[in-house]
């Protein structure tokens, strides 16, 4: 039997569906998007060095590795390695120099980032939850080592909303060589409405898939088609109110239509001057790919995107295309540091010159550090016990060092910073209290930091 779909009933149910979606969103949020207190930053650019940068070869110099080179790592309990072949203590093959008025020591791998030492706060005592790439990436992204939980960018999108009606609030740009360990679960919205998940932009060619309308279709035609599609989708949504995937798809159609007039300009790097493109290293083959990502990130936050996640290191070839230096830390890190040093320094310079650095938090990190002992002679295995990361912008006092590892860099020792502490700090800088930013799920008020985490006082002071 064909159901009675009179014009009146169609309009009622279509309107009811849209209203139900809106009501569902409001009930789920149980709050008006916005900061809990005055924010220090309104946007985040996260620079994720995928594969595990060695902290003892980059930002955490350990003279004791030179003194005790070739001896076993002892007095630290059971040393757990991921891939076996544990060797003796291995000195860094890189020299360290002091930079800026602060005298902060940085490896020769990063001469240009080192020159900005007075602009960022360096955390030397961060640690991870797992020595597995995927689980550690999920932990950094969502606070949980399992997939299915909302990512940091989704929580920020949920808590603050978007400043741009015509661009996504959360954009992901991954390495042209491939996606990161763990794939799209890193920018998932988890149990929150799917519309809060990250939108992937490509770092090469056309950044946004299928953005341009089909040939011969006018704006009015496209608008009419979209309106009809919205009505039909709303009918279905009224019968499946809990299906946030459908709600997200409806919103994605609307956002895609609005993006057709805005996004092409936002990602048009040809509009930048030659001097700006050179600042990001886009005039050199080695630095051009990540320079493109960094310049796109600046253009996006400049236009109101709330959270931009950049990945360096892709799974085209895990051993050579990521920072995963099991075989030879010198060759691996030399290659990848050369790819990012100029673009990241250029990003900091450009944000500062445009007056955007004070309102933008720039975060540099990986998923874990690496062992102070050798592996297969010249490499280093995974080390979740210690890693270095830094934060710039958001009026953070630069040139300071927070926490420390033990004498060999094996474990975070003074002021350990967990992923929950990290997330609490980022939310605080955005004006969000991590204990109040909650989402009701399965009868429990869930939060990014679960029941843990404290903002790092030296960062938020």
C-alpha positions as CSV (number, residue, x, y, z in Angstrom):
1,X,0.0,0.0,0.0
2,X,1.3,3.4,-1.0
3,X,1.5,5.7,2.0
4,X,-0.5,8.9,2.0
5,X,2.0,11.6,1.2
6,X,-0.1,14.7,0.8
7,X,1.5,18.1,0.2
8,X,0.6,19.1,3.8
9,X,2.0,15.9,5.3
10,X,5.2,16.1,3.2
11,X,5.9,19.7,4.4
12,X,5.0,18.9,8.0
13,X,7.3,15.8,8.1
14,X,10.1,17.6,6.2
15,X,10.0,20.5,8.7
16,X,9.7,18.1,11.6
17,X,12.7,16.2,10.4
18,X,14.9,19.4,10.2
19,X,13.5,20.6,13.5
20,X,14.2,17.2,15.1
21,X,17.8,17.3,13.9
22,X,18.3,20.8,15.3
23,X,16.6,19.8,18.6
24,X,18.7,16.6,18.8
25,X,21.9,18.7,18.3
26,X,20.9,21.1,21.1
27,X,19.9,18.3,23.5
28,X,23.1,16.4,22.8
29,X,25.2,19.5,23.4
30,X,23.2,20.7,26.4
31,X,25.2,24.0,26.1
32,X,25.7,26.9,23.8
33,X,28.9,26.6,21.9
34,X,31.5,29.1,23.2
35,X,34.3,29.4,25.6
36,X,33.9,29.1,29.4
37,X,36.3,32.0,30.0
38,X,38.4,34.5,28.0
39,X,40.4,32.5,25.5
40,X,44.1,33.0,24.7
41,X,43.7,31.5,21.2
42,X,40.9,31.0,18.8
43,X,42.5,28.5,16.5
44,X,45.0,25.6,16.6
45,X,47.5,24.3,14.0
46,X,48.8,20.9,15.0
47,X,52.0,19.7,13.4
48,X,52.0,15.9,13.8
49,X,55.4,14.4,12.9
50,X,54.1,10.8,12.3
51,X,56.3,7.9,13.1
52,X,58.0,9.0,16.4
53,X,60.6,11.7,16.4
54,X,63.6,10.9,18.6
55,X,63.6,13.4,21.4
56,X,67.3,12.7,22.3
57,X,68.3,13.6,18.8
58,X,66.1,16.7,18.4
59,X,65.2,18.7,21.5
60,X,66.5,16.8,24.6
61,X,70.3,16.6,24.6
62,X,71.7,13.9,26.8
63,X,75.5,14.2,27.5
64,X,75.3,10.9,29.5
65,X,74.7,9.0,26.3
66,X,78.2,10.1,25.2
67,X,79.8,9.3,28.5
68,X,78.3,5.8,28.7
69,X,78.1,5.0,25.0
70,X,78.2,1.2,24.3
71,X,77.2,0.2,27.8
72,X,73.8,-1.4,28.6
73,X,70.9,0.6,29.9
74,X,70.7,-0.5,33.5
75,X,68.9,0.6,36.7
76,X,65.7,1.3,34.9
77,X,63.8,-2.0,35.4
78,X,62.7,-4.1,32.5
79,X,63.4,-2.3,29.2
80,X,60.5,-3.1,26.9
81,X,61.2,-2.7,23.1
82,X,58.7,-2.9,20.3
83,X,60.7,-4.7,17.6
84,X,63.5,-6.4,19.5
85,X,67.2,-6.1,18.8
86,X,68.0,-4.0,21.9
87,X,71.5,-2.6,21.8
88,X,73.6,-0.5,24.2
89,X,73.3,3.2,24.9
90,X,73.8,5.1,21.7
91,X,74.9,8.8,21.6
92,X,73.1,11.2,19.3
93,X,74.8,11.5,15.9
94,X,73.8,15.1,15.8
95,X,75.3,18.2,17.4
96,X,73.2,20.6,19.5
97,X,73.4,24.4,19.6
98,X,72.1,27.0,21.9
99,X,69.6,29.4,20.5
100,X,68.2,32.8,21.3
101,X,68.3,34.7,24.6
102,X,67.0,31.6,26.4
103,X,69.9,29.5,25.3
104,X,67.6,26.6,24.5
105,X,69.5,23.6,23.1
106,X,68.2,22.3,19.8
107,X,69.7,19.7,17.5
108,X,71.4,20.7,14.2
109,X,68.5,19.0,12.6
110,X,66.4,22.0,13.1
111,X,68.4,25.2,12.6
112,X,65.5,27.4,11.6
113,X,63.1,26.0,14.2
114,X,65.9,26.4,16.7
115,X,66.2,30.1,15.7
116,X,62.7,30.5,17.0
117,X,63.5,29.1,20.4
118,X,62.4,32.3,22.2
119,X,59.0,31.9,20.6
120,X,57.9,28.5,21.9
121,X,57.7,26.6,25.2
122,X,59.4,23.3,25.0
123,X,58.0,20.3,26.9
124,X,60.7,17.7,27.5
125,X,58.7,15.4,29.8
126,X,55.7,14.4,27.7
127,X,54.9,10.7,27.5
128,X,52.6,8.4,25.6
129,X,50.2,5.5,26.5
130,X,51.5,2.9,24.0
131,X,54.6,1.8,22.0
132,X,52.4,0.9,19.1
133,X,52.1,3.6,16.3
134,X,48.3,3.3,15.8
135,X,47.4,3.2,19.5
136,X,49.8,6.0,20.3
137,X,48.4,8.1,17.5
138,X,44.9,7.5,18.7
139,X,45.9,8.5,22.3
140,X,47.4,11.8,21.0
141,X,44.3,12.4,18.8
142,X,41.6,11.4,21.3
143,X,43.1,10.6,24.7
144,X,42.2,6.9,24.2
145,X,44.3,4.1,22.6
146,X,41.2,2.6,20.9
147,X,39.3,3.9,17.9
148,X,35.8,5.2,18.2
149,X,36.4,8.2,20.4
150,X,36.1,11.8,19.4
151,X,39.3,13.5,18.3
152,X,40.7,16.7,19.8
153,X,39.7,18.7,16.8
154,X,36.1,17.4,17.1
155,X,35.9,18.4,20.7
156,X,37.1,21.8,19.8
157,X,34.6,22.0,17.0
158,X,31.9,20.9,19.4
159,X,32.9,23.3,22.2
160,X,33.5,26.4,20.2
161,X,31.6,26.0,16.9
162,X,33.0,27.5,13.8
163,X,33.9,31.1,12.9
164,X,33.3,30.5,9.2
165,X,29.9,29.5,7.9
166,X,31.5,28.6,4.5
167,X,34.4,26.5,5.6
168,X,34.7,23.4,7.9
169,X,35.6,24.0,11.5
170,X,38.1,21.1,11.5
171,X,40.3,20.5,8.6
172,X,42.9,17.6,8.1
173,X,45.7,17.8,5.6
174,X,47.9,14.7,5.5
175,X,51.1,13.9,3.7
176,X,50.9,13.4,0.0
177,X,52.8,10.1,0.4
178,X,49.9,8.6,2.3
179,X,47.7,8.9,5.4
180,X,48.9,8.5,9.0
181,X,49.0,5.4,11.2
182,X,45.4,4.6,12.2
183,X,43.8,6.4,9.3
184,X,40.6,8.4,9.5
185,X,39.9,7.3,13.1
186,X,42.5,10.0,14.1
187,X,40.0,12.7,13.1
188,X,36.8,10.9,13.8
189,X,33.9,12.5,15.8
190,X,33.5,9.1,17.6
191,X,30.2,9.0,19.5
192,X,29.5,12.7,18.9
193,X,27.5,14.0,15.8
194,X,29.4,13.0,12.7
195,X,29.3,16.6,11.4
196,X,32.0,17.4,13.9
197,X,34.6,15.1,12.3
198,X,37.6,16.4,10.4
199,X,37.2,17.3,6.7
200,X,40.2,16.0,4.7
201,X,41.9,18.4,2.2
202,X,44.5,17.1,-0.1
203,X,48.0,18.7,0.0
204,X,48.5,18.5,-3.7
205,X,46.5,19.1,-6.9
206,X,42.9,20.2,-6.1
207,X,42.8,20.2,-2.3
208,X,39.0,19.4,-2.2
209,X,37.5,16.6,-4.1
210,X,34.6,17.3,-6.4
211,X,34.2,20.9,-5.3
212,X,33.3,22.4,-8.6
213,X,29.7,21.8,-9.9
214,X,29.1,19.6,-13.0
215,X,29.4,21.4,-16.3
216,X,26.2,23.0,-17.5
217,X,24.5,23.1,-14.1
218,X,23.6,26.6,-13.0
219,X,23.7,27.8,-9.4
220,X,19.9,28.0,-9.3
221,X,19.6,24.5,-10.6
222,X,22.0,23.2,-8.1
223,X,20.3,25.0,-5.3
224,X,16.9,23.5,-6.3
225,X,18.4,20.0,-6.5
226,X,19.9,20.5,-3.1
227,X,16.7,21.7,-1.6
228,X,14.8,18.6,-2.9
229,X,17.5,16.3,-1.6
230,X,17.4,18.0,1.8
231,X,13.6,17.4,2.0
232,X,13.9,13.8,1.1
233,X,16.8,13.2,3.5
234,X,14.8,15.0,6.2
235,X,11.9,12.6,5.8
236,X,14.3,9.7,6.4
237,X,16.0,11.5,9.3
238,X,12.7,11.9,11.0
239,X,12.4,8.1,11.2
240,X,16.0,7.6,12.3
241,X,16.6,10.5,14.6
242,X,19.7,8.9,16.2
243,X,21.5,8.5,12.9
244,X,24.1,11.3,13.1
245,X,25.7,10.0,9.9
246,X,22.7,11.1,7.9
247,X,22.5,14.4,9.7
248,X,26.2,15.0,8.9
249,X,25.5,14.1,5.2
250,X,22.7,16.6,5.0
251,X,24.9,19.3,6.5
252,X,27.8,18.3,4.3
253,X,25.7,19.0,1.2
254,X,24.8,22.4,2.5
255,X,28.4,23.2,3.5
256,X,29.7,21.9,0.1
257,X,27.4,24.2,-1.7
258,X,28.6,27.2,0.3
259,X,32.2,26.1,0.0
260,X,32.0,26.3,-3.8
261,X,32.1,30.1,-3.6
262,X,34.6,30.3,-0.7
263,X,37.0,27.3,-0.6
264,X,38.7,27.8,-4.0
265,X,40.0,31.2,-2.8
266,X,40.9,29.8,0.6
267,X,43.2,27.1,-0.9
268,X,44.5,29.1,-3.8
269,X,48.2,29.3,-3.0
270,X,48.9,31.0,-6.3
271,X,47.4,34.1,-4.8
272,X,50.3,34.4,-2.4
273,X,53.4,36.4,-3.3
274,X,56.6,34.8,-4.4
275,X,58.3,36.0,-1.2
276,X,55.6,34.3,0.9
277,X,55.9,31.0,-1.0
278,X,59.7,31.1,-0.6
279,X,59.3,31.8,3.1
280,X,57.5,28.4,3.4
281,X,60.1,26.7,1.2
282,X,57.9,26.2,-1.8
283,X,60.7,27.1,-4.1
284,X,62.6,23.9,-3.2
285,X,61.6,20.4,-4.1
286,X,62.5,19.0,-0.7
287,X,60.4,21.5,1.3
288,X,57.6,22.3,-1.1
289,X,55.2,19.5,0.0
290,X,55.1,20.4,3.7
291,X,55.5,24.1,2.9
292,X,52.2,23.8,0.9
293,X,50.5,22.2,3.9
294,X,51.7,24.9,6.3
295,X,50.7,27.7,4.0
296,X,47.3,26.2,3.5
297,X,47.0,26.0,7.3
298,X,47.7,29.7,7.7
299,X,45.2,30.6,5.0
300,X,42.6,28.4,6.7
301,X,42.9,29.8,10.2
302,X,43.1,33.3,8.7
303,X,39.6,32.6,7.3
304,X,38.1,31.2,10.5
305,X,38.8,27.5,10.5
306,X,39.1,26.5,14.2
307,X,41.4,23.5,14.1
308,X,43.9,22.4,11.3
309,X,45.6,19.1,11.7
310,X,48.7,18.7,9.5
311,X,50.5,15.3,9.2
312,X,54.0,14.9,8.1
313,X,55.0,11.3,7.3
314,X,52.7,9.0,5.3
315,X,52.4,5.3,4.9
316,X,53.6,5.0,1.4
317,X,56.7,3.3,2.8
318,X,56.7,3.2,6.6
319,X,60.5,2.9,6.9
320,X,61.4,5.8,4.6
321,X,58.3,8.0,4.5
322,X,57.8,8.4,8.2
323,X,60.0,9.3,11.2
324,X,60.1,5.6,12.2
325,X,63.9,5.3,12.5
326,X,64.4,1.6,13.3
327,X,67.2,1.2,10.8
328,X,69.2,4.4,10.9
329,X,68.2,7.4,12.9
330,X,70.8,9.7,11.2
331,X,69.6,9.1,7.7
332,X,65.9,9.0,8.6
333,X,65.8,12.1,10.7
334,X,68.2,14.1,8.4
335,X,65.8,13.5,5.5
336,X,62.6,14.4,7.3
337,X,63.9,17.3,9.3
338,X,65.1,18.9,6.0
339,X,61.5,18.5,4.7
340,X,59.9,20.4,7.6
341,X,62.4,22.8,9.2
342,X,62.0,25.7,6.7
343,X,58.2,25.3,6.3
344,X,57.5,25.4,10.1
345,X,59.9,28.3,10.7
346,X,58.1,30.1,7.8
347,X,54.7,29.4,9.4
348,X,55.8,30.9,12.6
349,X,57.3,34.0,10.9
350,X,54.2,34.4,8.7
351,X,51.7,34.1,11.5
352,X,53.7,36.6,13.6
353,X,54.0,39.2,10.7
354,X,50.3,39.0,10.1
355,X,49.4,39.5,13.8
356,X,47.9,35.9,13.9
357,X,50.4,34.2,16.2
358,X,49.0,35.6,19.4
359,X,45.5,34.2,18.5
360,X,46.8,30.9,17.1
361,X,48.2,28.0,19.0
362,X,50.9,26.1,17.1
363,X,51.7,22.6,18.5
364,X,54.6,20.4,17.3
365,X,54.6,16.8,18.3
366,X,54.8,13.1,17.4
367,X,53.1,10.0,18.9
368,X,56.0,9.0,21.1
369,X,59.8,9.3,21.4
370,X,62.6,6.8,20.7
371,X,64.9,4.7,22.8
372,X,68.3,5.9,24.1
373,X,69.7,2.5,23.2
374,X,70.5,1.4,19.7
375,X,68.5,-1.0,17.5
376,X,70.1,-3.0,14.7
377,X,73.3,-0.9,15.2
378,X,72.2,2.6,14.0
379,X,68.4,2.8,14.7
380,X,66.2,3.5,17.7
381,X,63.1,1.7,18.8
382,X,59.8,3.2,20.0
383,X,59.8,4.8,23.4
384,X,56.4,5.8,24.9
385,X,58.1,6.8,28.2
386,X,59.4,10.1,26.9
387,X,59.0,12.5,24.1
388,X,59.5,16.2,23.4
389,X,56.9,18.7,22.0
390,X,56.6,22.4,21.8
391,X,53.8,25.1,21.8
392,X,54.0,28.5,20.2
393,X,51.6,31.4,19.9
394,X,48.5,31.9,22.2
395,X,50.6,34.4,24.2
396,X,52.7,31.5,25.6
397,X,56.0,32.6,27.1
398,X,58.6,31.3,24.8
399,X,62.1,30.2,25.6
400,X,61.1,28.1,28.6
401,X,61.7,24.4,29.2
402,X,59.0,22.4,31.0
403,X,59.9,19.1,32.7
404,X,62.8,16.8,32.0
405,X,63.6,13.1,31.4
406,X,66.1,11.0,33.2
407,X,69.8,11.2,32.5
408,X,69.5,9.0,29.4
409,X,66.2,10.2,28.1
410,X,64.4,6.9,28.8
411,X,61.5,8.1,31.0
412,X,59.8,11.4,31.7
413,X,61.0,12.3,35.2
414,X,60.4,15.9,36.3
415,X,56.8,17.2,35.7
416,X,55.6,14.4,33.5
417,X,53.0,15.6,31.0
418,X,50.4,13.0,29.9
419,X,48.2,13.2,26.8
420,X,45.4,14.3,29.2
421,X,47.5,17.1,30.5
422,X,48.3,18.1,27.0
423,X,44.6,18.1,26.0
424,X,43.6,20.0,29.1
425,X,46.2,22.6,28.3
426,X,45.1,23.1,24.7
427,X,41.4,23.4,25.7
428,X,42.4,25.9,28.4
429,X,44.2,28.1,25.9
430,X,41.0,28.1,23.8
431,X,38.9,29.2,26.8
432,X,37.5,25.8,27.6
433,X,37.5,24.1,31.0
434,X,38.3,20.4,30.2
435,X,36.2,19.3,33.2
436,X,33.1,21.1,31.9
437,X,33.3,20.3,28.2
438,X,31.2,17.1,28.3
439,X,29.0,15.1,26.0
440,X,26.3,12.7,27.3
441,X,26.9,9.2,26.0
442,X,25.4,6.0,27.3
443,X,24.2,7.6,30.5
444,X,27.6,9.2,31.3
445,X,29.0,12.7,30.8
446,X,32.0,11.9,28.6
447,X,34.9,14.3,28.2
448,X,38.1,14.4,26.2
449,X,40.3,14.0,29.3
450,X,38.1,11.3,30.9
451,X,38.7,11.8,34.7
452,X,42.3,12.9,34.3
453,X,44.4,15.8,33.3
454,X,45.6,19.1,34.5
455,X,46.6,22.1,32.4
456,X,50.4,22.7,32.4
457,X,50.7,25.7,34.6
458,X,53.9,27.1,33.0
459,X,52.1,27.1,29.6
460,X,48.8,28.8,30.7
461,X,50.4,31.3,33.1
